[in-house]
Amino acid sequence: MSQKPKKGNAISRRGLFPLLGSSLLLPFIGYQQEAAPEESVEEEEYKTLLKPDGTIVKVRASAVKNSKVIKKNIPNSTFLQWLGKKF
């Protein structure tokens, strides 16, 4: 009497294709990323300032808030001299 070969635990090509296909789908499942704290998610507020050469610059509001004021309430003539314009 001849015995039929036992199937055993060997993985055939037919059994390999579903494993391969499911492994390719793993990146699409992914993991949910933790939500960042609201402070970093919130967009920073910017202010528009004028440079001495007359160009406009956007600066973070926090930088303006933490800055040191050198002269307060300057007259127009001094401001125009700072800009380099003659009136």
C-alpha positions in Angstrom: 0.0 0.0 0.0 1.3 3.4 -0.9 0.7 6.3 1.4 -0.2 9.7 0.2 2.3 12.4 1.3 1.1 14.4 4.3 0.5 18.1 3.6 2.3 19.2 6.8 3.0 22.9 7.6 4.7 23.9 4.4 3.4 27.1 2.9 2.5 26.7 -0.7 2.5 29.5 -3.3 -1.3 29.6 -3.1 -1.0 30.2 0.7 1.7 32.8 0.2 -0.3 35.2 -2.0 -2.9 36.2 0.6 -0.2 36.8 3.2 1.7 39.0 0.8 -1.4 40.9 -0.2 -2.5 41.5 3.3 1.0 42.7 4.3 0.9 45.3 1.5 -2.4 46.7 3.0 -0.9 47.2 6.5 0.5 50.7 5.7 -3.0 51.9 4.7 -4.5 50.8 8.0 -1.8 52.6 10.1 -2.1 53.8 13.6 -3.9 56.9 14.7 -1.5 59.6 15.7 -1.9 61.4 19.0 -3.4 64.8 18.7 -0.9 67.6 19.3 -1.6 70.0 22.2 -3.8 72.9 21.2 -1.1 75.5 21.7 1.1 74.1 18.9 -1.9 73.4 16.6 -3.1 76.9 16.9 -1.7 79.2 14.3 0.6 81.9 15.6 -0.6 85.4 15.2 1.6 87.7 13.1 1.9 91.5 13.0 3.0 93.7 10.1 5.9 96.1 10.9 7.8 98.6 8.9 11.6 98.4 8.5 13.8 101.6 8.1 14.2 101.0 4.4 10.4 101.1 4.0 9.8 97.4 3.5 7.1 95.5 5.3 7.9 92.6 7.5 5.7 90.0 9.2 6.7 89.3 12.8 5.2 86.9 15.4 3.0 88.7 17.9 4.8 87.0 20.8 8.2 88.5 19.6 6.6 92.0 19.5 5.1 91.5 23.0 8.4 90.4 24.5 10.5 93.2 22.8 11.9 96.2 24.5 10.7 99.7 23.5 13.6 102.1 23.0 11.6 105.3 22.4 7.9 105.8 22.9 5.7 108.4 21.2 8.3 109.8 18.7 7.3 112.8 16.5 6.6 112.4 12.8 9.8 114.3 11.8 12.0 111.9 13.8 10.1 108.9 12.3 10.6 110.2 8.8 14.3 110.8 9.5 14.5 107.2 10.7 13.0 106.1 7.4 15.4 108.3 5.5 12.7 110.3 3.7 12.9 114.1 3.4 9.8 116.2 3.7 
